Amino acid sequence: MPISFPLKALIVGLFFIVYGGIVSPAVYAAGSTASEQCYLFSKVNSKDNVFIKYYSLSLDNPYLADKQSVYLQQRIEDGVTENEEALYWLGRYNIEQAEGREEVDTEFFIDQLESVAQRSGEAWMEAEVQFLDALTLMEHREYALAQIKLESVKLSAEHLGYQLLLARSLKWLANIDVERSNYNEALDKYQEAYEIFSSRSDNQQLARLLSNISSVYINMEEWKTASQYSQRAFERYGRSGINNAYIEAILHINAGVIDKYLGNELQRKFHVDKAVSLSAKTRSIRIKTIALVNLSAYYLDKGDEPAAMNAAEKCLAMARRYGGRNGINVANCHESLSEAFYSSKRIERALYYANLSLSVYEANQIQHRIIYLYELLAKIYESADDYQKALYYYKKYSEIGKSYLFDIRRKELFDIQERYDTHVKEKEIQLLKAENALTNSRLAEKKASENMLKLGTALIIILLYWLYRRYSMLNKDKQVLEQSNAQLVTQSNRDPLTTLHNRRYLEYWLKTMPAAEYRNGGLVVVIDIDYFKRFNDEYGHSVGDEVLVEMAKRLKSVVRQQDVVVRWGGEEFIMVLACRESESERVLKRIQQQITDADFVLSCGKYSVTVSMGGIFTASAEQLSREWVSLLIAADRALYQVKASGRNGYRFSTSSTAT
């Protein structure tokens, strides 16, 4: 299913930034509006039931809800239905998660809910217990076990028709996908959850989900897009009228990271301070440690190393005490300490903490953090003049990061290798100068001795020959590296499977497009191969690759020199064609006929392949460049409508405004 609110095709991956991350799993993720309780209304037979109101209030304003707890506890003791009692324990759980009182054990509330579920046999209660258990596992980064429980919750919610529980389980399954860098899968689940929340105008859940999406773009360093979703999350939060420190802390953490990379330092400081103060009011150790890591990073950027070290040490003390079994929270704090020691040029301590973090990330297969640690270790070794190890880690950083914005990571490696090569040559020259000076001094001292003079001459000849060979080798290595760099830069503009241009090329083209060719307007088309997954599942990925290659050939056959066709990702393609608005429909028909008129001849036989297309017309090259993102989103939304109406067709969008 195509993604309409962030295009799934934008997912190219990048290392995960620990200061932001996905929405932390400490708060129970039930919705806050009355619509959240649609399924539960039938359990208490009234929208005005006091326990339903208490449950909703515990999500919107846990501090106000807490004032009703004593009264409702007395009601429980006097006798209520099991469904009402279950809602009470869910509300208590929500309140304590937001208030973070250490003397209160939230496991007690889960146990009470489980006890009610066992007495009543109510399937919805059992599903909620499993959901809370999964969130506890998420808090301790036990993703494999959490996924098993969430899949079970999802099946139960589908069976019960409990739509909001279904959406919540989808959202958290997507969060696990993000942790594992499976961005396409994550955004598919976010899309499904978004539609459920949106259909019920659930502003609280939409705020959280928009924050999740913002985090995905943070991972990819798409800062402007991340900022847009962060702002929308704040708008939804304000619109819902909720007062929940935990949710607000998450929004400020993401906003602080985005402001760092957009250069908004005053706003960044505001968000960092707000996140720290709000996180202190919550129960989640994970959100507290992330806020402190974020604070440490801010002080490092400002050059205040003592303050950065203090924040990192507070983070470590908290994580060691409460951080969970697999050590990831502790590793995050070790990473901050390593950065602080590196900044203060205490190399041994920096290496010690960096390696501690790396071992935990590797044991838990946290790819994005592993990539970042490789880069950090390379910088530490480079600062210690250990260029061999520095280059080793820069290469690992590049190799493992190929799936995370390959072109950016590779370019960084090129720059590093050039700096390394230059630095080595400078060291060689300094060494040779020193050796020459030493040799000349010795020859001057022993000039009276003919034998020593001959010996010295021989040594000089040997040394000069060695110098000549050394310089020749360095120049040869430099030429090979330059040739390799040029080849890789060229390759980075092409998709290696289909040989079509890729996203990097399109971004460059949008800045340098031939405006005269588009003076009458242009057509942006998003194309998605229908049922492509079946080829991979039934015949193997090699056959799926054959479909993609043949599709690329057919798309290239209908474009002109000034047109652009790009493989955007997976089975999705983008075309930008110069044409008049009156010609748009004829162009789309021609593309569809080129694909569907003849079967695809594959190694497993002949097969009919169809596509779904969404298009939008733009009046000028200036509009195409200026409003590219909104045009692309509008075209993708039109494609989604084709998918929803049965596939194998096309549809035009009449608006380029993203909502």
C-alpha positions in Angstrom: 0.0 0.0 0.0 1.5 3.4 -0.9 2.4 5.9 1.8 0.6 9.1 1.4 1.8 11.2 4.3 5.4 10.5 4.1 6.3 8.8 0.8 7.7 5.4 1.6 10.0 5.9 -1.4 11.9 8.6 0.5 13.3 5.9 2.8 16.9 5.5 2.0 18.1 5.1 5.6 20.7 6.7 7.8 22.2 6.1 11.3 19.8 6.6 14.1 20.2 9.7 16.2 19.9 8.6 19.9 18.8 12.1 21.0 15.5 11.8 19.0 14.6 8.2 18.3 11.1 6.8 18.0 8.5 7.7 20.6 9.7 6.0 23.8 7.6 3.1 24.9 7.0 3.9 28.5 3.6 5.5 28.3 0.6 3.3 27.7 -0.5 4.3 24.2 -4.2 4.3 24.4 -6.1 7.2 22.7 -7.6 10.0 24.6 -10.8 11.1 22.8 -14.2 9.6 23.2 -13.7 7.8 20.0 -11.0 5.7 21.6 -13.7 4.2 23.8 -16.1 3.2 20.9 -15.4 -0.4 21.5 -15.4 0.0 25.3 -18.7 1.9 25.4 -20.4 -1.5 24.8 -18.6 -2.9 27.8 -20.1 -0.3 30.2 -23.2 0.6 28.3 -22.7 4.3 28.5 -20.5 7.1 27.2 -21.1 8.9 30.5 -19.9 6.1 32.7 -17.6 7.5 35.4 -14.9 4.9 34.8 -14.8 5.6 31.0 -14.3 9.3 31.8 -11.6 8.5 34.3 -9.8 6.3 31.8 -9.9 9.0 29.1 -8.8 11.7 31.6 -5.9 9.6 32.7 -4.5 9.9 29.2 -5.4 13.6 28.6 -4.6 15.0 32.0 -3.2 12.3 34.4 -2.7 14.9 37.1 -6.3 15.9 37.2 -7.4 12.2 36.9 -5.3 11.3 39.9 -7.5 13.5 42.1 -10.4 11.1 41.4 -8.5 7.9 42.2 -9.4 7.7 45.9 -13.1 8.2 45.2 -13.1 5.5 42.5 -11.1 3.1 44.7 -13.9 3.4 47.2 -16.4 2.6 44.4 -14.4 -0.5 43.5 -14.5 -1.6 47.1 -18.3 -1.1 47.2 -18.7 -3.2 44.1 -18.6 -2.5 40.4 -18.6 -4.5 37.2 -15.4 -6.2 36.1 -15.2 -4.1 33.0 -15.4 -0.9 35.2 -12.7 -2.3 37.5 -10.5 -3.0 34.5 -10.8 0.6 33.3 -9.9 1.8 36.7 -6.6 -0.2 36.7 -5.8 1.0 33.2 -6.4 4.5 34.4 -4.1 4.1 37.4 -1.4 2.7 35.2 -1.6 5.7 32.8 -1.4 8.1 35.8 1.6 6.5 37.3 3.4 6.3 34.0 3.0 10.0 33.6 3.7 11.0 37.2 6.7 8.8 37.7 6.4 8.3 41.5 9.2 5.9 42.4 7.3 4.5 45.4 4.5 3.2 43.2 5.1 0.0 41.2 3.2 0.0 37.9 3.6 -3.8 37.7 1.0 -3.9 40.5 -1.6 -2.3 38.2 -0.8 -4.7 35.4 -1.2 -7.6 37.9 -4.5 -6.3 39.0 -5.8 -5.9 35.5 -4.6 -9.5 34.7 -6.5 -10.7 37.8 -9.7 -9.1 36.6 -9.1 -10.5 33.1 -8.8 -14.0 34.5 -11.9 -13.7 36.6 -14.0 -12.2 33.8 -12.7 -14.1 30.8 -12.9 -10.9 28.8 -10.7 -11.1 25.7 -10.2 -7.3 25.5 -8.7 -7.2 29.0 -6.3 -10.1 28.1 -5.3 -8.2 25.0 -4.7 -5.0 27.0 -2.5 -7.0 29.5 -0.4 -8.4 26.7 -0.1 -4.9 25.2 1.2 -3.4 28.5 3.6 -6.4 28.9 4.9 -5.6 25.4 5.5 -1.9 26.3 7.4 -3.0 29.4 9.6 -5.1 27.1 10.0 -2.1 24.8 11.1 0.0 27.7 14.0 -2.4 28.3 14.7 -2.7 24.6 13.6 -6.4 24.4 12.3 -6.0 20.9 12.1 -9.6 19.8 9.8 -10.6 22.8 7.8 -7.3 22.4 7.2 -8.1 18.8 5.8 -11.5 19.6 3.3 -10.1 22.1 2.3 -7.2 19.8 1.6 -9.5 16.9 -0.7 -11.5 19.2 -2.4 -8.3 20.4 -2.9 -7.3 16.8 -4.6 -10.6 15.9 -6.8 -10.3 19.0 -7.8 -6.7 18.2 -8.7 -7.6 14.6 -10.8 -10.5 15.9 -12.6 -8.4 18.4 -13.1 -5.4 16.1 -11.2 -3.3 18.7 -9.9 -0.7 16.1 -8.0 1.6 18.4 -6.1 -1.3 20.0 -5.3 -2.5 16.5 -4.0 0.9 15.6 -1.9 1.1 18.8 -0.4 -2.4 18.2 0.4 -1.4 14.6 2.1 1.8 15.7 4.4 -0.1 18.2 5.2 -2.8 15.7 6.2 0.0 13.4 8.4 1.5 16.1 10.2 -1.9 16.3 10.7 -1.8 12.5 12.3 1.7 12.9 14.7 0.4 15.6 15.7 -2.3 13.1 16.0 0.3 10.3 13.1 -1.4 8.3 11.7 1.9 7.3 9.4 0.7 4.4 7.7 -1.8 6.7 7.4 0.8 9.4 5.8 3.4 7.3 3.3 0.9 5.9 2.2 0.2 9.5 2.2 3.9 10.4 0.0 4.5 7.4 -2.6 1.9 8.5 -2.5 3.2 12.1 -2.8 6.8 10.9 -5.9 6.1 8.9 -7.6 4.6 11.9 -6.6 7.4 14.3 -7.5 10.0 11.7 -10.9 8.6 11.0 -11.7 9.0 14.7 -10.1 12.5 15.0 -7.9 11.1 17.8 -5.6 14.1 18.2 -3.6 12.6 21.0 -2.7 9.5 19.0 -2.1 11.5 15.9 0.3 13.8 17.8 2.3 10.7 18.9 2.2 9.2 15.4 3.4 12.4 13.7 6.2 12.5 16.2 7.2 9.0 15.3 7.2 9.9 11.6 9.3 13.0 12.4 11.8 10.6 14.1 12.1 8.5 10.9 13.1 11.6 9.0 15.5 12.5 11.7 17.1 9.1 11.2 17.5 10.0 7.5 18.8 13.5 8.2 15.8 15.0 6.2 15.7 17.9 8.6 13.2 20.1 6.9 10.7 17.3 6.5 11.3 16.1 10.1 10.6 19.7 11.2 7.3 19.8 9.3 6.1 16.6 11.0 7.4 17.8 14.4 5.4 21.0 14.1 2.3 19.1 13.1 2.8 16.9 16.2 2.9 20.0 18.4 -0.2 21.4 16.7 -2.1 18.1 17.3 -1.0 18.0 20.9 -2.2 21.6 21.5 -5.4 20.9 19.7 -6.3 17.9 21.9 -6.0 20.0 25.1 -4.0 17.3 26.9 -1.6 17.8 29.7 0.8 14.9 29.7 4.5 15.6 30.6 5.7 12.3 29.0 4.2 13.0 25.6 5.3 16.6 25.6 8.9 15.6 26.6 9.0 13.4 23.5 8.0 16.2 21.2 10.6 18.5 22.7 13.4 15.9 22.3 12.7 15.5 18.6 12.4 19.3 18.1 15.7 19.9 19.9 17.5 17.4 17.6 16.0 19.0 14.5 16.9 22.6 15.6 20.5 21.4 16.2 20.9 20.5 12.5 18.9 23.4 11.2 21.1 25.8 13.2 18.3 27.2 15.4 20.4 27.3 18.6 18.0 29.5 20.7 15.1 27.2 20.0 17.2 24.1 20.5 18.2 25.3 24.0 14.5 25.9 24.8 13.5 22.4 23.6 16.5 20.7 25.4 15.8 22.3 28.7 12.0 21.6 28.4 12.7 18.0 27.6 14.9 17.5 30.6 12.5 19.2 33.0 9.5 17.3 31.6 11.2 13.9 31.5 12.1 14.3 35.2 8.3 14.2 35.9 7.9 10.8 34.1 8.6 7.2 35.0 10.5 6.2 31.9 14.2 5.7 32.4 14.6 5.6 28.6 13.2 9.1 28.1 15.1 10.5 31.0 18.4 9.1 29.7 17.7 10.3 26.1 17.0 13.8 27.5 20.3 13.8 29.4 22.2 12.5 26.3 20.6 15.4 24.3 21.6 17.9 27.0 25.2 16.5 27.0 25.3 16.9 23.2 24.1 20.5 23.5 26.9 21.4 26.0 29.5 19.7 23.8 28.4 21.8 20.8 28.7 24.9 23.0 32.3 23.9 24.2 31.2 23.4 27.8 32.9 20.1 28.4 32.5 19.9 32.2 28.7 20.5 31.8 28.5 17.9 29.0 30.5 15.4 31.2 28.2 16.0 34.2 25.0 15.3 32.1 26.5 12.1 30.7 27.6 10.9 34.1 24.0 11.6 35.5 22.7 9.6 32.5 25.0 6.7 33.3 24.2 6.6 37.0 20.5 6.4 36.2 20.8 3.9 33.4 23.0 1.6 35.5 20.4 1.6 38.2 17.2 1.2 36.1 18.4 0.7 32.5 17.2 -2.8 31.8 18.8 -6.2 31.1 20.4 -5.7 27.7 22.4 -2.6 28.5 21.3 -0.4 25.6 20.4 2.6 27.9 23.8 2.3 29.6 25.4 2.1 26.1 23.7 5.3 25.1 25.3 7.1 28.2 28.7 5.5 27.5 28.5 6.9 24.0 27.9 10.4 25.4 30.8 10.0 27.8 33.1 8.9 25.0 32.1 12.0 23.0 32.9 14.2 26.1 36.3 12.6 26.7 37.1 12.9 23.0 36.2 16.6 23.0 38.5 17.1 26.0 41.3 15.0 24.2 41.3 12.3 26.8 41.8 9.6 24.2 42.1 6.5 26.3 38.9 7.1 28.2 37.1 8.1 24.9 38.2 4.8 23.4 37.2 2.8 26.5 33.6 4.1 26.5 33.2 4.0 22.8 34.2 0.3 22.7 31.8 -0.5 25.6 29.0 1.1 23.6 29.9 -0.7 20.4 30.0 -4.1 22.0 26.4 -3.6 23.3 25.1 -2.3 19.9 26.8 -5.2 18.1 25.3 -7.7 20.5 21.8 -6.3 19.9 22.4 -5.6 16.2 21.5 -1.9 16.4 22.8 -1.0 13.0 22.4 2.8 13.2 24.3 3.1 16.4 27.0 0.7 15.2 27.6 3.0 12.2 27.8 6.1 14.4 30.3 4.4 16.7 32.5 3.4 13.8 32.7 7.1 12.8 33.4 8.2 16.4 36.2 5.6 16.8 37.7 6.7 13.5 37.7 10.4 14.7 39.2 9.4 18.0 42.0 7.4 16.3 42.6 10.2 13.8 43.0 12.7 16.6 45.6 10.3 18.2 47.5 10.2 14.9 46.8 6.5 14.5 45.8 6.7 10.9 45.8 3.0 10.2 43.1 2.3 12.7 41.3 5.6 11.8 41.1 4.5 8.1 40.0 1.0 9.2 37.0 2.4 11.0 36.2 5.0 8.4 36.1 2.1 5.8 33.8 0.1 8.1 31.7 3.2 8.6 31.3 3.6 4.9 30.7 -0.1 4.1 28.0 -0.7 6.7 26.4 2.6 5.9 25.8 1.8 2.2 22.1 1.3 2.9 22.0 4.6 4.9 22.3 7.3 2.3 25.1 5.6 0.4 26.2 8.7 -1.6 26.6 10.9 1.5 28.5 8.2 3.5 30.7 7.4 0.5 31.5 11.0 -0.1 32.6 11.4 3.5 34.9 8.4 3.1 36.4 10.0 -0.1 37.1 13.2 1.8 38.6 11.3 4.8 40.8 9.2 2.5 42.1 12.3 0.7 42.8 14.0 4.0 44.5 10.8 5.3 46.6 10.5 2.1 47.7 14.1 2.3 48.5 13.8 6.0 50.6 10.6 5.4 52.5 12.3 2.6 53.2 15.3 4.9 54.5 12.9 7.6 56.7 11.1 5.1 58.2 14.4 3.9 58.9 15.5 7.4 60.5 12.2 8.2 62.6 12.3 5.0 63.7 15.9 5.8 64.8 14.8 9.2 66.6 11.7 7.9 68.4 13.9 5.2 69.5 16.4 7.9 70.8 13.6 10.1 72.7 11.9 7.2 74.3 15.2 6.1 75.4 15.9 9.7 77.1 12.5 10.0 78.7 12.9 6.6 80.1 16.3 7.6 81.5 14.8 10.9 83.3 12.0 9.0 84.3 13.8 5.9 88.0 13.2 6.7 87.5 9.5 6.3 87.3 8.3 2.6 85.8 5.0 3.5 83.1 6.6 5.6 82.4 9.0 2.9 81.9 6.2 0.4 79.7 4.4 2.9 77.7 7.6 3.5 77.4 8.2 -0.3 76.0 4.6 -0.7 73.6 5.2 2.1 72.4 8.4 0.5 71.9 6.7 -2.8 69.9 3.9 -1.2 67.9 6.5 0.7 67.2 8.5 -2.4 66.2 5.4 -4.3 63.9 4.5 -1.4 62.5 8.0 -1.5 61.9 7.8 -5.2 60.1 4.4 -4.9 58.1 5.7 -2.0 57.0 8.8 -3.8 56.2 6.8 -6.9 54.0 4.4 -4.8 52.2 7.3 -3.1 51.5 9.0 -6.4 50.3 5.8 -7.9 48.0 5.1 -4.9 46.7 8.7 -5.2 45.8 8.2 -8.9 44.1 4.9 -8.2 42.1 6.5 -5.4 41.1 9.5 -7.6 39.9 7.1 -10.3 38.0 5.0 -7.9 36.4 8.1 -6.3 35.3 9.4 -9.8 33.8 6.0 -10.6 31.9 5.8 -7.3 30.6 9.3 -7.7 29.2 8.4 -11.1 27.8 5.1 -9.9 26.1 6.9 -7.0 23.8 8.7 -9.5 22.6 5.4 -10.9 20.5 2.5 -9.6 22.8 -0.5 -10.1 20.0 -2.9 -11.0 18.0 -1.0 -13.6 20.7 1.6 -14.6 18.0 4.3 -14.2 18.9 7.5 -12.4 18.4 7.5 -8.6 17.1 9.9 -6.1 20.5 11.7 -5.7 20.4 12.5 -9.4 16.9 13.8 -9.3 17.7 16.1 -6.4 20.6 17.5 -8.5 18.4 17.7 -11.6 15.7 19.7 -9.8 18.4 22.4 -9.1 19.8 22.4 -12.7 16.8 21.5 -14.8 16.5 23.0 -18.3 13.8 25.5 -17.5 13.1 26.3 -21.2 12.1 22.7 -21.8 9.4 23.1 -19.1 8.1 26.5 -20.1 4.7 25.0 -20.9 4.6 22.9 -17.8 5.4 19.4 -16.8 3.9 16.2 -15.4 5.1 14.5 -12.2 4.1 10.8 -12.2 4.5 8.2 -9.4 4.4 4.6 -10.6 4.0 1.5 -8.5 4.1 -2.1 -9.8 0.8 -3.9 -8.8 1.2 -7.1 -6.7 5.0 -7.0 -7.1 5.5 -8.8 -3.8 4.0 -11.9 -5.4 6.9 -12.2 -7.9 9.4 -12.2 -5.0 7.3 -14.5 -2.8 6.4 -17.1 -5.5 9.4 -17.1 -7.8 12.2 -15.5 -5.8 13.9 -12.1 -5.8 15.8 -12.9 -9.0 12.5 -12.9 -10.9 11.5 -9.8 -9.1 14.7 -8.2 -10.3 13.8 -9.2 -13.9 10.5 -7.5 -13.6 12.2 -4.3 -12.4 14.7 -4.4 -15.2 12.0 -4.9 -17.9 9.9 -2.2 -16.3 12.8 0.2 -16.5 13.4 -0.5 -20.2 9.7 0.2 -21.0 9.7 3.4 -19.1 12.9 4.6 -20.8 11.3 3.8 -24.2 8.6 6.4 -23.7 10.7 9.4 -22.5 12.5 12.0 -24.4 15.9 13.5 -23.8 14.6 16.3 -21.6 12.4 13.9 -19.5 13.6 12.1 -16.4 12.8 8.6 -15.2 14.1 7.5 -11.8 13.9 4.3 -9.7 12.7 5.8 -6.4 12.9 2.7 -4.3 11.6 -0.9 -4.3 8.9 -1.3 -7.0 8.3 2.5 -7.2 9.4 4.8 -10.0 9.2 8.6 -10.6 8.9 10.3 -14.0 9.1 14.0 -14.8 7.9 14.8 -18.3 7.7 18.1 -20.2 4.2 18.5 -21.6 1.2 20.7 -21.8 -1.7 20.2 -19.3 -4.0 19.2 -22.2 -1.6 16.4 -23.1 -1.3 15.0 -19.6 -3.9 12.2 -19.9 -2.6 11.1 -23.3 0.9 10.8 -21.8 -0.3 8.6 -18.9 -2.3 6.4 -21.3 0.9 6.0 -23.5 2.9 5.0 -20.4 0.3 2.5 -19.3 -0.1 1.0 -22.8 3.7 0.6 -23.1 3.7 -1.5 -20.0 0.5 -3.6 -20.4 0.3 -4.2 -24.2 2.8 -7.0 -24.1 3.6 -9.6 -21.5 6.8 -9.5 -19.6 9.1 -12.4 -20.7 10.7 -13.7 -17.5 12.8 -16.7 -16.8 9.8 -18.4 -15.2 7.5 -17.6 -18.2 5.4 -14.8 -19.6 3.3 -12.7 -17.3 1.1 -9.7 -17.6 2.2 -6.8 -15.4 0.2 -3.8 -14.5 0.9 -0.6 -12.7 -0.9 2.0 -10.7 0.0 5.6 -11.4 -0.7 9.0 -9.8 0.1 12.2 -11.6 0.0 15.9 -11.1 0.6 18.8 -13.5 2.9 21.7 -12.7 2.7 24.9 -14.6 6.4 25.8 -14.7 10.0 24.7 -13.9 10.0 27.2 -11.1 7.0 25.6 -9.4 8.4 22.1 -10.0 11.6 23.0 -8.2 10.0 25.1 -5.4 7.1 22.8 -4.6 8.7 19.5 -5.4 7.9 17.8 -2.0 4.2 18.8 -2.0 3.8 17.8 -5.7 5.3 14.4 -5.0 3.0 13.9 -2.0 -0.1 14.9 -4.0 0.9 12.5 -6.9 1.5 9.7 -4.4 -1.9 10.3 -2.8 -3.5 10.0 -6.3 -1.7 6.7 -6.7 -3.0 5.5 -3.4 -6.5 6.2 -4.6 -5.9 4.1 -7.7 -4.7 1.3 -5.5 -7.7 1.6 -3.3 -10.0 1.4 -6.3 -8.6 -1.8 -7.7 -5.1 -0.9 -9.2 -4.2 -1.0 -12.9 -5.0 2.6 -13.7 -4.1 6.2 -13.2 -5.5 9.3 -11.5 -4.7 13.0 -11.5 -4.4 15.0 -8.4 -5.8 18.5 -8.5 -3.9 19.8 -5.5 -0.3 19.9 -4.5 -0.9 21.0 -1.0 0.2 18.5 1.6 -2.1 18.0 4.5 
